[in-house]
């Protein structure tokens, strides 16, 4: 039997933006305006510095899945690497298959 879950992801992004303004307050207001009202400041995957996840089951109980954070971080690293190498999909798919086969063989050998 499987359960349905609502997974909430929260990402923290970091970006430095040079802004010329008369004061720190004016620079903050301009940055706020540029992000929320103009869409000039955009955050991409490379700007994400932290991801947290939480799960609510059907009974709306909060459950923290810390072990899934490691899996999520590993997945993010893999996605970033795939984007970096810019290889054809079939090459990436075959490489991932081989890597998983190797890891499973290692795990079985350690058992």
FIDRENKE-269413 format. One line per 5 residues: number of its first residue (from 1); their letters; for each residue x, y, z of N, C-alpha, C. Coordinates in nm, 2 decimals, always signed. Example, Ala and Ser with C-alpha at 12.3 -4.5 7.8 and 13.67 -1.06 7.14 Angstrom:
FIDRENKE-269413
1 = as = +1.32:-0.57:+0.78:+1.23:-0.45:+0.78:+1.32:-0.33:+0.78 ~ +1.28:-0.22:+0.71:+1.37:-0.11:+0.71:+1.29:+0.00:+0.79
This chain:
FIDRENKE-269413
1 = xxxxx = +0.08:-0.12:+0.00:+0.00:+0.00:+0.00:+0.09:+0.12:+0.00 ~ +0.05:+0.22:-0.08:+0.13:+0.35:-0.08:+0.05:+0.46:-0.02 ~ +0.12:+0.56:+0.03:+0.06:+0.67:+0.09:+0.08:+0.80:+0.00 ~ -0.01:+0.89:+0.01:+0.01:+1.02:-0.06:+0.07:+1.12:+0.03 ~ +0.17:+1.20:-0.01:+0.23:+1.30:+0.07:+0.24:+1.43:-0.01
6 = xxxxx = +0.23:+1.54:+0.07:+0.26:+1.67:+0.01:+0.40:+1.71:+0.06 ~ +0.49:+1.72:-0.04:+0.63:+1.76:+0.00:+0.64:+1.91:-0.03 ~ +0.69:+1.97:+0.08:+0.72:+2.12:+0.07:+0.87:+2.14:+0.06 ~ +0.91:+2.20:-0.05:+1.05:+2.24:-0.06:+1.07:+2.39:-0.04 ~ +1.17:+2.42:+0.03:+1.21:+2.56:+0.05:+1.35:+2.58:+0.01
11 = xxxxx = +1.37:+2.67:-0.09:+1.51:+2.69:-0.14:+1.56:+2.83:-0.09 ~ +1.68:+2.84:-0.05:+1.74:+2.97:-0.01:+1.84:+3.00:-0.12 ~ +1.82:+3.11:-0.18:+1.91:+3.16:-0.29:+2.00:+3.27:-0.25 ~ +2.11:+3.29:-0.31:+2.21:+3.39:-0.28:+2.26:+3.46:-0.41 ~ +2.25:+3.59:-0.42:+2.30:+3.66:-0.53:+2.35:+3.80:-0.49
16 = xxxxx = +2.47:+3.84:-0.54:+2.52:+3.97:-0.51:+2.49:+4.06:-0.64 ~ +2.43:+4.17:-0.62:+2.39:+4.26:-0.73:+2.44:+4.40:-0.70 ~ +2.53:+4.45:-0.79:+2.58:+4.59:-0.77:+2.46:+4.69:-0.80 ~ +2.43:+4.78:-0.71:+2.33:+4.88:-0.73:+2.38:+5.01:-0.68 ~ +2.37:+5.11:-0.77:+2.40:+5.25:-0.73:+2.28:+5.32:-0.68
21 = xxxxx = +2.30:+5.38:-0.55:+2.19:+5.44:-0.49:+2.25:+5.55:-0.39 ~ +2.16:+5.64:-0.34:+2.20:+5.74:-0.25:+2.23:+5.69:-0.11 ~ +2.17:+5.57:-0.07:+2.19:+5.52:+0.06:+2.17:+5.37:+0.06 ~ +2.20:+5.30:+0.17:+2.18:+5.16:+0.18:+2.03:+5.13:+0.17 ~ +1.95:+5.21:+0.24:+1.80:+5.19:+0.24:+1.75:+5.20:+0.09
26 = xxxxx = +1.80:+5.30:+0.02:+1.75:+5.32:-0.12:+1.79:+5.20:-0.20 ~ +1.91:+5.15:-0.18:+1.96:+5.04:-0.26:+1.87:+4.91:-0.23 ~ +1.84:+4.89:-0.10:+1.75:+4.78:-0.07:+1.61:+4.79:-0.13 ~ +1.56:+4.92:-0.13:+1.43:+4.94:-0.19:+1.43:+4.92:-0.34 ~ +1.54:+4.96:-0.40:+1.55:+4.94:-0.54:+1.56:+4.79:-0.58
31 = xxxxx = +1.64:+4.72:-0.50:+1.65:+4.57:-0.52:+1.52:+4.50:-0.51 ~ +1.44:+4.54:-0.40:+1.31:+4.49:-0.38:+1.22:+4.52:-0.50 ~ +1.22:+4.64:-0.55:+1.14:+4.68:-0.66:+1.18:+4.60:-0.79 ~ +1.31:+4.59:-0.81:+1.36:+4.51:-0.93:+1.32:+4.37:-0.93 ~ +1.32:+4.31:-0.81:+1.28:+4.17:-0.80:+1.13:+4.15:-0.81
36 = xxxxx = +1.06:+4.22:-0.72:+0.91:+4.19:-0.71:+0.83:+4.25:-0.82 ~ +0.87:+4.37:-0.86:+0.78:+4.44:-0.96:+0.83:+4.45:-1.10 ~ +0.95:+4.43:-1.12:+1.01:+4.44:-1.26:+1.05:+4.31:-1.32 ~ +1.08:+4.21:-1.23:+1.13:+4.08:-1.28:+1.27:+4.09:-1.34 ~ +1.34:+4.19:-1.30:+1.48:+4.21:-1.35:+1.58:+4.12:-1.29
41 = xxxxx = +1.56:+4.09:-1.16:+1.65:+4.00:-1.09:+1.59:+3.86:-1.09 ~ +1.66:+3.77:-1.15:+1.61:+3.63:-1.15:+1.71:+3.54:-1.08 ~ +1.66:+3.44:-1.02:+1.75:+3.34:-0.95:+1.74:+3.21:-1.03 ~ +1.86:+3.15:-1.05:+1.86:+3.02:-1.12:+1.91:+2.92:-1.03 ~ +1.92:+2.79:-1.08:+1.97:+2.68:-1.00:+2.10:+2.70:-0.94
46 = xxxxx = +2.19:+2.77:-1.00:+2.33:+2.79:-0.95:+2.33:+2.89:-0.83 ~ +2.22:+2.97:-0.81:+2.21:+3.06:-0.70:+2.16:+3.00:-0.57 ~ +2.10:+2.88:-0.58:+2.05:+2.81:-0.47:+2.16:+2.76:-0.38 ~ +2.16:+2.79:-0.25:+2.26:+2.75:-0.16:+2.22:+2.65:-0.06 ~ +2.08:+2.64:-0.04:+2.03:+2.55:+0.06:+1.89:+2.51:+0.02
51 = xxxxx = +1.86:+2.38:+0.04:+1.72:+2.33:+0.02:+1.68:+2.25:+0.14 ~ +1.56:+2.28:+0.19:+1.51:+2.20:+0.30:+1.38:+2.14:+0.25 ~ +1.34:+2.03:+0.31:+1.22:+1.96:+0.27:+1.14:+1.91:+0.39 ~ +1.01:+1.91:+0.38:+0.92:+1.86:+0.48:+0.81:+1.79:+0.42 ~ +0.75:+1.70:+0.49:+0.64:+1.62:+0.43:+0.52:+1.62:+0.53
56 = xxxxx = +0.41:+1.64:+0.47:+0.28:+1.63:+0.55:+0.21:+1.51:+0.49 ~ +0.17:+1.42:+0.58:+0.09:+1.31:+0.54:-0.06:+1.35:+0.52 ~ -0.14:+1.25:+0.49:-0.28:+1.29:+0.46:-0.35:+1.34:+0.59 ~ -0.30:+1.30:+0.71:-0.36:+1.35:+0.83:-0.30:+1.48:+0.87 ~ -0.22:+1.54:+0.79:-0.16:+1.68:+0.81:-0.07:+1.68:+0.92
61 = xxxxx = +0.00:+1.57:+0.95:+0.11:+1.57:+1.05:+0.24:+1.61:+0.99 ~ +0.31:+1.70:+1.05:+0.44:+1.74:+0.99:+0.54:+1.62:+1.02 ~ +0.61:+1.59:+0.92:+0.72:+1.48:+0.93:+0.84:+1.54:+0.86 ~ +0.95:+1.54:+0.93:+1.08:+1.58:+0.87:+1.15:+1.46:+0.82 ~ +1.19:+1.46:+0.69:+1.26:+1.35:+0.63:+1.40:+1.39:+0.60
66 = xxxxx = +1.48:+1.39:+0.71:+1.62:+1.43:+0.69:+1.70:+1.34:+0.59 ~ +1.67:+1.21:+0.59:+1.75:+1.13:+0.50:+1.72:+1.16:+0.35 ~ +1.60:+1.22:+0.33:+1.57:+1.25:+0.19:+1.64:+1.38:+0.15 ~ +1.69:+1.46:+0.24:+1.77:+1.58:+0.21:+1.90:+1.54:+0.14 ~ +1.96:+1.44:+0.19:+2.09:+1.39:+0.13:+2.06:+1.34:-0.01
71 = xxxxx = +1.95:+1.27:-0.03:+1.92:+1.23:-0.16:+1.89:+1.34:-0.26 ~ +1.82:+1.44:-0.20:+1.78:+1.56:-0.28:+1.91:+1.64:-0.32 ~ +2.00:+1.66:-0.22:+2.13:+1.73:-0.25:+2.21:+1.65:-0.36 ~ +2.21:+1.52:-0.35:+2.28:+1.44:-0.45:+2.22:+1.45:-0.58 ~ +2.09:+1.45:-0.59:+2.02:+1.47:-0.72:+2.05:+1.61:-0.78
76 = xxxxx = +2.05:+1.71:-0.69:+2.09:+1.85:-0.74:+2.23:+1.85:-0.80 ~ +2.32:+1.78:-0.73:+2.46:+1.78:-0.78:+2.46:+1.71:-0.91 ~ +2.39:+1.60:-0.93:+2.39:+1.53:-1.06:+2.33:+1.62:-1.17 ~ +2.22:+1.69:-1.14:+2.16:+1.77:-1.24:+2.25:+1.89:-1.28 ~ +2.32:+1.95:-1.18:+2.42:+2.05:-1.21:+2.53:+2.00:-1.30
81 = xxxxx = +2.58:+1.88:-1.27:+2.69:+1.82:-1.35:+2.64:+1.79:-1.49 ~ +2.52:+1.74:-1.51:+2.47:+1.71:-1.64:+2.45:+1.84:-1.72 ~ +2.41:+1.95:-1.66:+2.40:+2.07:-1.73:+2.54:+2.13:-1.76 ~ +2.63:+2.10:-1.68:+2.77:+2.15:-1.70:+2.83:+2.08:-1.82 ~ +2.82:+1.95:-1.83:+2.88:+1.88:-1.94:+2.81:+1.89:-2.07
86 = xxxxx = +2.68:+1.92:-2.07:+2.60:+1.95:-2.19:+2.61:+1.83:-2.29 ~ +2.60:+1.71:-2.24:+2.60:+1.59:-2.32:+2.47:+1.55:-2.37 ~ +2.46:+1.47:-2.48:+2.33:+1.42:-2.53:+2.26:+1.34:-2.42 ~ +2.13:+1.34:-2.42:+2.05:+1.26:-2.32:+2.09:+1.12:-2.31 ~ +2.10:+1.05:-2.43:+2.13:+0.91:-2.43:+2.27:+0.88:-2.36
91 = xxxxx = +2.36:+0.97:-2.38:+2.50:+0.95:-2.32:+2.48:+0.96:-2.17 ~ +2.41:+1.06:-2.12:+2.39:+1.08:-1.98:+2.31:+0.97:-1.92 ~ +2.20:+0.92:-1.99:+2.13:+0.81:-1.94:+2.21:+0.68:-1.92 ~ +2.29:+0.65:-2.02:+2.37:+0.53:-2.02:+2.48:+0.55:-1.90 ~ +2.54:+0.67:-1.89:+2.63:+0.69:-1.79:+2.57:+0.67:-1.65
96 = xxxxx = +2.45:+0.72:-1.63:+2.38:+0.70:-1.50:+2.35:+0.56:-1.47 ~ +2.31:+0.48:-1.58:+2.28:+0.34:-1.56:+2.41:+0.27:-1.51 ~ +2.52:+0.30:-1.58:+2.65:+0.23:-1.55:+2.69:+0.27:-1.40 ~ +2.67:+0.39:-1.37:+2.71:+0.44:-1.23:+2.63:+0.36:-1.13 ~ +2.50:+0.35:-1.15:+2.41:+0.28:-1.06:+2.44:+0.13:-1.05
101 = xxxxx = +2.47:+0.07:-1.16:+2.51:-0.07:-1.16:+2.64:-0.09:-1.08 ~ +2.73:+0.00:-1.10:+2.86:-0.01:-1.02:+2.83:+0.01:-0.87 ~ +2.75:+0.10:-0.84:+2.72:+0.13:-0.69:+2.65:+0.01:-0.63 ~ +2.56:-0.05:-0.71:+2.49:-0.17:-0.66:+2.58:-0.29:-0.64 ~ +2.68:-0.31:-0.73:+2.78:-0.41:-0.72:+2.86:-0.39:-0.60
106 = xxxxx = +2.91:-0.27:-0.58:+2.99:-0.23:-0.46:+2.91:-0.26:-0.33 ~ +2.78:-0.22:-0.33:+2.70:-0.24:-0.21:+2.68:-0.39:-0.18 ~ +2.66:-0.47:-0.29:+2.64:-0.62:-0.27:+2.77:-0.68:-0.22 ~ +2.89:-0.63:-0.27:+3.02:-0.69:-0.23:+3.04:-0.66:-0.08 ~ +2.99:-0.55:-0.03:+3.02:-0.51:+0.11:+2.92:-0.59:+0.20
111 = x = +2.81:-0.64:+0.15:+2.72:-0.71:+0.23:+2.77:-0.85:+0.28
